[in-house]
């Protein structure tokens, strides 16, 4: 990663969907340079997707809940993952350390809708217990720019 990679990523983030030639113009480099940088960032997995950011609030899902999950001793993380995949409101799922085994993030239309989601979760035999918190306000979502700047400046060594 260097300053040009960082500038390109920030431009992609701020203005997704522009033609490569426009990114090149704004960065004052050749189109081939931008294309090769994009190809390299994709092949290294730095840029995972060019998918649009979706506003769940605009789609009618303003409730965000974080849930920790305890798994029954006789079960596995993979089984819980497979079971939760059937719930469209599941946004994220992570294995964690500590008292609980997994952490999930869910979206819902309302608290009543969230109850419906958790009623579905309660039927999964592999799950022994859940604890849920509802996000009141989101301050940071998918924050990566400060870390990218640190990496480019050599602050991660």
WOUR-V132869 format. One record per residue. SS is DSSP state (@ for helix, = for strand, . for the rest). Layout:
ss={SS:SS}
This chain:
ss={.:.:@:@:@:@:@:@:@:@:@:@:@:@:.:.:.:.:.:@:@:@:@:@:@:@:@:.:.:.:@:@:@:@:@:@:@:@:@:@:@:@:@:.:.:.:.:.:.:.:.:.:.:.:.:.:.:.:.:.:.:.:=:=:=:=:=:=:=:=:=:.:.:.:.:.:@:@:@:@:@:@:@:@:.:.:.:.:.:=:=:=:=:=:=:.:.:.:.:.:.:=:=:=:=:=:=:=:.:.:@:@:@:@:@:@:@:@:@:@:@:.:.:.:.:.:=:=:=:=:=:=:=:=:.:.:.:.:.:.:.:.:.:.:@:@:@:@:@:@:@:@:.:.:.:.:.}
